[in-house]
Amino acid sequence: MEQLQINDIWHCKEGTPYENVSAKIEAITSRNVQVFDRIMSADGIPTNGTVMTHKQFRFNFDPGQQLSLW
């Protein structure tokens, strides 16, 4: 199982509510992961974060780079 690390960028899995989204891990606790997902920026500062459990995060995101056929 891939280790969660702050500042890592994970990519959404197809068929999840986060499809076509990448998430940067901002904080990790024993239960939760805080990510900036649908990133909007205000003066270069990400403003749209989400907190989810480790299980929810791993269900929706994968550490592998998403590849495009086009």
Buried (B, 14 or more C-beta within 10 A) or exposed (E): EEEBEEEBEBBBBEEBEBEEBBBBBBEBEEEBBBBBBBBEEEEEEBEEBBBBEBEBBBEBBBBEEEEEEE
